Amino acid sequence: MTPAHSMMLRLVGLAAFCSMASMRVCDPMLVELSREFQVTTGDASAVIAAFAVAYGVLQLVYGPLGDMLGKVRVIIAATAACALFSALTALAPTFTVLVVSRAAMGAAAAGIIPLSMAWIGDQVAYEQRQETLARLMGATVTGMMAGQWFGGFATETLGWRTAFGVLAVMFFAAAALLLRHARTGDTHRDGPSPSTAAAAAFSMAAYMASTAALLRMPRVRWVLTVVALEGALAFGTLAFVPARMVDGFGLSASAAGGVMVLYGVGGLVYSVFARRWLALLGERGLALAGASQIALGLLLLAWAPDVAWAVLGSFLAGLGFYMLHNTLQVQATQMAPQARGTAVTLFASLLFLGQSTGVLVVAFSVDRGWLPPVFSAAALGMLVLGYMVSRKVHARAPVAG
């Protein structure tokens, strides 16, 4: 990659950091939100489900927009919109307004990480792509850790609204830096020229036909199905780990957010050693090892007699998730190279629609005290999913020298 592209990778990583922080910042807030707005913890999880649903659905718009207007341009616009909607979320006077503003945040954030992945797919050779995606993953994992920790810390000390105010400032800074670099560098030339883009009218019929053509490809259908299941089983349960820590082990909101940081630490450990583990295990081995560690982590979170074992479970679940998910990300960037932007955003759409489905199912159980058996069922599902993935990917993936 050129120096300009390397700088752009760092800047889209900053935007991705903010995006993931905004996605996970509400996880340790659920108990406090239920008290302030006088709803159950399960009902309070609507702030997570609303974000995930909007995030997933809007992928269907951002994909063709990225292909038509240029991925970097759309990333910049989406980051700026996140700054606005994060500020509005901080001011929400009622629970209904809070849920709607969170949905708007999800709709805006939907244009950042998936199009960043697609941009990497355009700019980076396949042999180096998994390692480059792992670098982007490092930014997203760090964002998740920061969001979960700061969400809990702010809830106890500064007030939960402060967390969204800080996010608004960070999104604005990321958008400004991206815009400045895109104007001075050459990395914005990943799509048509502005005049061509302005002349190209978006055709819903053409988009639907293109999407239908993608869905007729067996490989595309397989990747999308698997990632939807992954979202439901792994991300759907993740949202309730802090609630499990508060209700099951008596931790405070900030301590529960701190435990969730270890989920992200597991992801960071993977991102640091991704190249080495890929060479050692191959894509099949990463998928199997990742799914097994997620399953073990969920079982520890469900049944651990002591909080220390649950803390270990959080770390193992994070390490395993990113082993498995990074393998699927590479499959997503390669499943339809002729329409990579649309294909990758379809991938992200199914991931977060799966997450929202999982959140709704687990929300039904949390108010009834069913979290341990639900976590156990998800662990079994992850083992089956890991086996399915390992049967379809390469035994050894190429690694850049």
C-alpha positions in Angstrom: 0.0 0.0 0.0 1.1 3.6 -0.7 1.8 6.0 2.2 -1.5 7.7 1.4 -3.4 4.4 1.5 -1.7 3.5 4.8 -2.8 6.9 6.3 -6.4 6.3 5.0 -6.4 2.9 6.6 -5.5 4.5 10.0 -8.2 7.1 9.6 -10.9 4.6 8.6 -9.7 2.6 11.6 -10.4 5.7 13.8 -13.9 5.9 12.4 -14.4 2.2 12.9 -13.2 2.6 16.5 -15.9 5.2 17.1 -18.5 3.1 15.3 -17.9 0.0 17.4 -17.7 2.0 20.6 -21.1 3.5 19.8 -22.5 0.0 19.1 -21.4 -1.5 22.5 -21.6 1.5 24.8 -25.1 0.7 25.9 -24.3 -2.9 27.0 -23.4 -1.9 30.6 -26.1 0.7 30.8 -29.1 -1.6 30.6 -29.7 -2.0 34.3 -29.4 1.8 34.9 -31.6 2.6 31.9 -34.3 0.2 33.2 -34.3 2.1 36.5 -34.3 5.6 35.1 -37.0 5.0 32.5 -38.9 2.4 34.6 -38.8 -0.5 32.2 -37.5 -4.0 32.6 -33.9 -4.9 31.7 -35.2 -7.0 28.8 -37.2 -4.0 27.5 -34.2 -1.7 28.0 -32.3 -3.9 25.5 -34.4 -2.3 22.8 -31.6 0.4 22.6 -29.3 -2.3 21.5 -31.7 -4.1 19.2 -32.8 -0.8 17.5 -29.2 0.0 16.7 -28.5 -3.5 15.3 -31.7 -3.6 13.2 -31.0 -0.2 11.6 -27.4 -1.0 11.2 -28.3 -4.2 9.4 -31.0 -2.9 7.1 -29.1 0.2 6.0 -26.3 -2.0 4.7 -28.7 -2.6 1.8 -28.4 1.1 0.9 -24.8 1.7 1.7 -23.5 -1.1 -0.4 -24.7 0.2 -3.8 -24.0 3.8 -2.7 -20.4 2.8 -2.0 -20.0 1.1 -5.4 -21.6 4.1 -7.2 -20.3 7.2 -5.3 -17.0 5.9 -3.9 -16.5 4.1 -0.6 -14.4 6.7 1.1 -16.9 9.5 0.3 -19.7 7.5 1.9 -17.6 6.6 4.9 -17.0 10.3 5.5 -20.7 11.2 5.3 -21.7 8.4 7.5 -19.1 9.4 10.2 -20.4 13.0 10.2 -24.0 11.8 10.6 -22.9 9.6 13.5 -21.6 12.8 15.3 -25.0 14.4 14.9 -27.1 11.5 16.0 -24.8 10.7 19.0 -25.4 14.3 20.2 -29.2 13.9 19.8 -29.0 10.6 21.8 -27.3 12.3 24.7 -30.3 14.7 24.9 -33.1 12.1 24.6 -35.8 13.1 27.1 -37.8 9.8 27.0 -37.2 6.1 26.5 -39.0 6.2 23.1 -36.8 9.1 21.9 -33.7 7.2 23.2 -34.6 4.1 21.2 -35.4 6.1 18.0 -32.1 8.1 18.3 -30.2 4.9 18.8 -31.8 3.5 15.7 -30.6 6.7 13.8 -27.1 6.1 15.2 -27.2 2.6 13.9 -28.4 3.7 10.5 -25.5 6.2 10.2 -22.8 3.8 11.6 -23.8 1.2 9.0 -21.8 3.0 6.4 -18.4 2.8 8.2 -17.0 -0.6 8.9 -18.5 -2.7 6.0 -17.4 -0.1 3.4 -14.0 0.1 5.1 -13.7 -3.7 4.6 -14.8 -3.4 1.0 -12.3 -0.5 0.4 -9.5 -2.9 1.8 -10.8 -5.6 -0.6 -10.3 -3.1 -3.5 -6.9 -1.9 -2.5 -5.2 -4.9 -0.9 -4.1 -8.2 -2.6 -5.7 -11.4 -1.3 -2.4 -12.6 0.1 -2.2 -9.6 2.4 -5.9 -9.1 3.0 -6.5 -11.2 6.1 -3.6 -9.5 7.8 -4.9 -6.0 6.8 -8.4 -6.8 7.9 -6.9 -7.9 11.2 -5.4 -4.4 11.6 -8.9 -2.9 11.0 -10.2 -5.5 13.4 -7.8 -4.2 16.0 -9.4 -0.8 15.7 -12.9 -2.1 16.0 -12.0 -4.4 19.0 -10.4 -1.5 20.8 -13.5 0.6 20.1 -15.7 -2.1 21.5 -13.5 -2.3 24.7 -13.5 1.4 25.1 -17.3 1.7 24.5 -18.1 -1.1 27.0 -15.7 0.2 29.7 -16.6 3.9 29.3 -20.3 3.1 29.1 -20.1 1.5 32.5 -17.8 4.2 33.9 -19.9 7.0 32.7 -23.1 5.4 34.0 -21.7 5.3 37.5 -19.7 8.6 37.7 -20.6 11.1 35.0 -24.1 10.0 33.9 -24.8 7.8 30.8 -25.6 10.8 28.7 -22.0 12.0 28.9 -20.8 8.9 27.1 -22.8 9.9 24.0 -21.6 13.4 24.2 -18.0 12.2 24.1 -18.8 9.9 21.2 -20.3 12.9 19.2 -17.0 14.8 19.6 -14.9 11.8 18.5 -17.1 11.1 15.5 -16.8 14.8 14.4 -13.0 14.7 14.7 -12.8 11.4 12.7 -15.0 12.9 9.9 -13.0 16.1 9.7 -9.7 14.2 9.5 -11.0 11.8 6.8 -12.4 14.7 4.8 -9.1 16.6 5.0 -7.0 13.5 3.9 -9.4 12.6 1.1 -9.1 16.1 -0.3 -5.3 16.1 -0.3 -4.6 12.4 -1.1 -5.5 10.1 -3.9 -7.4 7.5 -1.8 -10.8 8.9 -2.6 -10.5 7.8 -6.2 -12.0 4.4 -5.5 -15.2 5.1 -7.4 -16.6 7.2 -10.2 -15.8 10.9 -10.5 -18.2 13.3 -8.8 -19.7 14.3 -12.2 -20.3 10.6 -13.2 -21.7 9.8 -9.8 -24.1 12.8 -10.0 -25.3 11.6 -13.4 -25.9 8.0 -12.2 -29.4 7.8 -10.9 -30.0 5.1 -8.3 -32.3 2.5 -9.7 -34.0 0.3 -7.1 -35.0 -2.2 -9.8 -31.3 -2.5 -10.9 -30.2 -2.8 -7.3 -32.7 -5.5 -6.6 -31.7 -7.4 -9.8 -28.0 -7.1 -8.7 -28.8 -8.4 -5.2 -30.9 -11.2 -6.6 -28.0 -12.2 -8.9 -25.7 -12.3 -5.9 -28.2 -14.4 -3.9 -28.3 -16.9 -6.7 -24.7 -17.7 -6.1 -24.3 -20.7 -3.7 -21.2 -19.3 -2.1 -22.9 -16.0 -1.3 -25.9 -17.7 0.2 -23.7 -19.9 2.4 -21.6 -17.0 3.7 -24.6 -14.9 4.5 -26.4 -17.8 6.3 -23.4 -18.5 8.4 -22.8 -14.9 9.4 -26.4 -14.5 10.4 -26.2 -17.5 12.7 -22.9 -16.2 14.1 -24.5 -12.8 14.8 -27.5 -14.4 16.6 -25.4 -16.8 18.7 -22.4 -14.7 19.6 -23.5 -11.1 19.4 -27.0 -11.8 20.7 -25.6 -13.2 23.9 -22.7 -10.6 24.2 -25.2 -7.8 24.8 -26.3 -9.5 28.1 -23.0 -10.4 29.5 -22.8 -7.2 31.6 -26.4 -7.8 32.9 -25.2 -11.4 33.8 -22.3 -9.9 35.7 -24.5 -7.4 37.6 -27.4 -9.8 38.4 -25.4 -13.0 38.7 -22.3 -11.9 40.5 -23.3 -8.6 42.1 -20.8 -6.5 40.1 -21.3 -2.7 39.6 -22.0 -1.3 36.1 -18.4 -0.1 35.8 -17.0 -3.4 36.9 -19.2 -5.3 34.5 -18.0 -3.0 31.7 -14.4 -3.7 32.8 -15.0 -7.4 32.5 -16.3 -6.9 29.0 -13.1 -5.2 28.2 -11.5 -8.7 28.4 -13.8 -9.8 25.5 -12.1 -7.1 23.5 -8.6 -8.0 24.8 -9.2 -11.5 23.4 -9.8 -9.9 20.0 -6.7 -7.7 20.3 -4.6 -10.8 21.1 -6.0 -12.4 18.0 -5.2 -9.3 15.8 -1.6 -9.2 17.0 -1.0 -12.9 16.3 -3.4 -13.3 13.4 -0.6 -13.8 10.8 1.2 -16.4 12.9 -1.9 -18.3 13.8 -3.2 -18.3 10.2 0.1 -19.8 9.0 0.0 -22.4 11.8 -3.7 -23.4 11.7 -5.0 -22.3 8.4 -8.5 -21.0 7.9 -10.1 -24.4 8.9 -8.1 -24.5 12.1 -9.0 -20.9 13.0 -12.7 -21.6 12.5 -12.7 -24.7 14.7 -10.5 -23.2 17.4 -12.5 -20.0 17.4 -15.9 -21.7 17.7 -14.6 -24.0 20.5 -13.4 -21.1 22.5 -16.6 -19.2 22.1 -18.5 -22.2 23.3 -16.2 -22.7 26.4 -16.5 -18.9 27.2 -20.3 -19.0 27.1 -20.4 -22.0 29.3 -18.2 -20.4 31.9 -20.3 -17.2 31.8 -23.4 -19.3 32.3 -22.4 -21.7 35.0 -19.2 -20.4 36.7 -19.4 -20.6 40.5 -17.0 -17.7 40.9 -16.6 -14.4 39.1 -13.0 -15.2 38.2 -14.1 -18.1 35.9 -16.7 -15.8 34.3 -13.9 -13.3 33.6 -11.9 -16.0 31.9 -15.0 -16.9 29.9 -15.3 -13.4 28.6 -11.7 -13.4 27.4 -12.0 -16.8 25.7 -15.3 -15.8 24.0 -13.6 -12.7 22.6 -10.6 -14.5 21.4 -12.7 -17.2 19.8 -15.1 -14.8 18.2 -12.5 -12.9 16.3 -10.7 -16.0 15.2 -14.0 -17.2 13.6 -15.3 -13.9 12.4 -12.0 -12.8 10.7 -12.1 -16.0 8.7 -15.7 -15.2 7.6 -14.7 -11.6 6.8 -12.1 -12.8 4.3 -14.8 -15.1 2.7 -17.1 -12.0 2.4 -14.5 -9.9 0.6 -13.9 -12.7 -2.0 -17.4 -14.1 -2.5 -18.4 -11.6 -5.3 -15.4 -9.5 -6.3 -17.4 -7.9 -9.2 -19.7 -6.2 -6.7 -17.6 -6.2 -3.5 -19.2 -3.2 -1.9 -22.7 -4.6 -2.2 -21.5 -8.1 -1.2 -19.7 -7.0 1.9 -22.5 -4.8 3.1 -24.9 -7.7 2.6 -22.6 -9.7 4.8 -22.7 -7.0 7.5 -26.4 -6.6 7.1 -27.0 -10.3 7.9 -24.6 -10.2 10.8 -26.5 -7.4 12.6 -29.9 -8.6 11.6 -28.8 -11.9 13.2 -27.6 -10.0 16.2 -30.9 -8.2 16.6 -32.8 -11.5 16.4 -30.5 -12.9 19.0 -31.0 -9.9 21.3 -34.7 -10.2 21.1 -34.6 -13.9 21.9 -32.3 -13.4 24.9 -34.2 -10.4 26.1 -37.2 -12.7 26.5 -35.2 -14.9 28.7 -33.3 -12.4 30.8 -36.4 -11.2 32.7 -37.3 -14.8 33.5 -33.9 -15.9 34.8 -33.1 -18.1 31.8 -29.7 -16.7 30.8 -27.6 -19.7 31.8 -29.6 -22.3 29.7 -29.8 -19.8 26.8 -26.0 -19.2 26.9 -25.5 -23.0 27.0 -27.7 -23.5 23.9 -25.7 -20.7 22.1 -22.5 -22.5 23.0 -23.7 -25.7 21.4 -24.8 -23.8 18.3 -21.4 -22.2 18.0 -19.7 -25.6 18.0 -21.9 -26.7 15.1 -21.3 -23.5 13.3 -17.6 -23.8 13.6 -17.7 -27.3 12.1 -19.8 -26.0 9.2 -17.3 -23.2 8.5 -14.3 -25.5 8.7 -15.7 -27.8 6.0 -16.0 -24.9 3.5 -12.8 -22.8 3.9 -9.3 -23.5 2.7 -7.1 -25.9 4.8 -4.3 -23.3 4.5 -4.7 -19.7 3.6 -1.9 -17.8 1.8 0.2 -15.6 4.0 2.2 -12.6 2.8 5.9 -13.0 3.1 
